[in-house]
Amino acid sequence: MGQSGRAEQLLAGAGEALHAQLDHLDDAMTKLLLDRIPALPGDGPMVRSLRASVRGNLLAAIRIFRDGEPVEDMTVPEVAREYARSLAQRGASPTALIRAYRVGQQLALDRGDRAPGGHAGGNCAGDPAVDHAQLRLYRFDQRAGDGGVPGRA
């Protein structure tokens, strides 16, 4: 199996792991984002909107990783756009939203590493398949972040 095929296998495993943990993960990621990024509003309606945005982006990532949907065909979930608009209307810095995507990406990478066939606890530095998979995750993150930040789409 070539590096591309192995990368797709790793991504499919990561996508399956994300799907299996979806209910826990969207809640944990929402709490993590609020803890790490003080600029994100913590009132009830905004927290619910953030959680919906997180879930929408996780579902998009699952479609890309597990189901093989091309990153280029990805559209930012409407709930993520709504959250970004709400942040902008409150005068929040776009940097807070961009940082949220980066924190979310790291958490997804950490969870994906624990998937069957992942590299949890192992040294994956220099593994071409892992590099390919991480590049695809980065492209997803860039596309989602650019599409979700007002003025960057």
C-alpha positions as semicolon CSV with decimal commas, in nm:
position;residue;x (nm);y (nm);z (nm)
1;M;0,000;0,000;0,000
2;G;0,140;0,340;-0,100
3;Q;0,168;0,640;0,130
4;S;-0,151;0,793;-0,010
5;G;-0,350;0,473;0,053
6;R;-0,205;0,437;0,400
7;A;-0,277;0,804;0,472
8;E;-0,640;0,753;0,367
9;Q;-0,656;0,451;0,597
10;L;-0,517;0,656;0,888
11;L;-0,764;0,936;0,816
12;A;-1,055;0,693;0,794
13;G;-0,956;0,551;1,135
14;A;-0,928;0,900;1,280
15;G;-1,266;0,995;1,130
16;E;-1,424;0,682;1,276
17;A;-1,273;0,762;1,618
18;L;-1,410;1,118;1,599
19;H;-1,754;0,986;1,505
20;A;-1,755;0,736;1,791
21;Q;-1,672;1,014;2,039
22;L;-1,882;1,289;1,880
23;D;-2,116;1,363;2,172
24;H;-1,834;1,367;2,425
25;L;-1,591;1,544;2,194
26;D;-1,809;1,840;2,101
27;D;-1,879;1,906;2,469
28;A;-1,513;1,862;2,571
29;M;-1,390;2,078;2,284
30;T;-1,639;2,354;2,366
31;K;-1,522;2,360;2,729
32;L;-1,157;2,352;2,622
33;L;-1,205;2,644;2,382
34;L;-1,380;2,852;2,648
35;D;-1,102;2,773;2,898
36;R;-0,815;2,849;2,660
37;I;-0,957;3,148;2,475
38;P;-1,094;3,408;2,717
39;A;-1,206;3,631;2,428
40;L;-1,484;3,382;2,342
41;P;-1,811;3,487;2,510
42;G;-1,926;3,247;2,783
43;D;-2,294;3,341;2,811
44;G;-2,556;3,072;2,751
45;P;-2,664;3,155;2,394
46;M;-2,304;3,197;2,273
47;V;-2,191;2,875;2,441
48;R;-2,476;2,687;2,271
49;S;-2,382;2,849;1,939
50;L;-2,015;2,759;1,992
51;R;-2,107;2,398;2,069
52;A;-2,320;2,380;1,752
53;S;-2,029;2,528;1,553
54;V;-1,787;2,274;1,700
55;R;-2,024;1,988;1,622
56;G;-2,080;2,113;1,267
57;N;-1,707;2,133;1,204
58;L;-1,650;1,789;1,357
59;L;-1,918;1,642;1,130
60;A;-1,751;1,809;0,830
61;A;-1,414;1,665;0,936
62;I;-1,570;1,320;0,971
63;R;-1,709;1,341;0,617
64;I;-1,367;1,439;0,486
65;F;-1,160;1,189;0,684
66;R;-1,384;0,885;0,719
67;D;-1,589;0,921;0,403
68;G;-1,318;1,064;0,177
69;E;-1,501;1,382;0,079
70;P;-1,249;1,612;-0,094
71;V;-1,137;1,906;0,120
72;E;-1,185;2,133;-0,183
73;D;-1,557;2,044;-0,187
74;M;-1,603;2,132;0,179
75;T;-1,838;2,410;0,270
76;V;-1,822;2,567;0,612
77;P;-2,123;2,454;0,816
78;E;-2,386;2,725;0,843
79;V;-2,382;2,695;1,225
80;A;-2,010;2,784;1,217
81;R;-2,080;3,085;0,997
82;E;-2,358;3,194;1,233
83;Y;-2,124;3,169;1,531
84;A;-1,857;3,371;1,349
85;R;-2,113;3,639;1,261
86;S;-2,231;3,654;1,623
87;L;-1,872;3,699;1,740
88;A;-1,817;3,977;1,488
89;Q;-2,140;4,151;1,592
90;R;-2,014;4,148;1,952
91;G;-1,686;4,305;1,841
92;A;-1,474;3,997;1,916
93;S;-1,139;3,978;1,742
94;P;-1,117;3,739;1,446
95;T;-0,798;3,612;1,612
96;A;-1,008;3,441;1,879
97;L;-1,195;3,241;1,615
98;I;-0,878;3,153;1,425
99;R;-0,719;3,039;1,751
100;A;-1,027;2,825;1,822
101;Y;-0,972;2,641;1,493
102;R;-0,607;2,581;1,582
103;V;-0,690;2,448;1,929
104;G;-0,962;2,230;1,779
105;Q;-0,721;2,097;1,518
106;Q;-0,472;1,997;1,787
107;L;-0,740;1,820;1,988
108;A;-0,860;1,637;1,677
109;L;-0,503;1,530;1,601
110;D;-0,458;1,408;1,957
111;R;-0,784;1,209;1,944
112;G;-0,706;1,077;1,597
113;D;-0,371;0,948;1,719
114;R;-0,561;0,721;1,956
115;A;-0,760;0,567;1,672
116;P;-0,686;0,211;1,558
117;G;-0,382;0,237;1,336
118;G;-0,288;0,573;1,487
119;H;0,046;0,651;1,642
120;A;-0,047;0,705;2,007
121;G;0,262;0,676;2,217
122;G;0,476;0,605;1,913
123;N;0,719;0,810;1,713
124;C;0,555;0,902;1,385
125;A;0,807;1,174;1,288
126;G;0,901;1,134;0,925
127;D;0,626;0,882;0,843
128;P;0,513;0,993;0,495
129;A;0,160;0,860;0,545
130;V;0,121;1,052;0,871
131;D;0,266;1,364;0,708
132;H;0,012;1,328;0,424
133;A;-0,275;1,280;0,671
134;Q;-0,167;1,581;0,877
135;L;-0,141;1,794;0,564
136;R;-0,500;1,703;0,478
137;L;-0,610;1,797;0,830
138;Y;-0,423;2,127;0,798
139;R;-0,595;2,198;0,463
140;F;-0,932;2,126;0,623
141;D;-0,849;2,357;0,912
142;Q;-0,739;2,635;0,675
143;R;-1,051;2,603;0,464
144;A;-1,282;2,593;0,765
145;G;-1,104;2,881;0,938
146;D;-1,097;3,101;0,629
147;G;-1,461;3,030;0,552
148;G;-1,577;3,085;0,908
149;V;-1,406;3,418;0,970
150;P;-1,595;3,719;0,835
151;G;-1,392;3,891;0,566
152;R;-1,170;3,586;0,500
153;A;-1,402;3,374;0,286
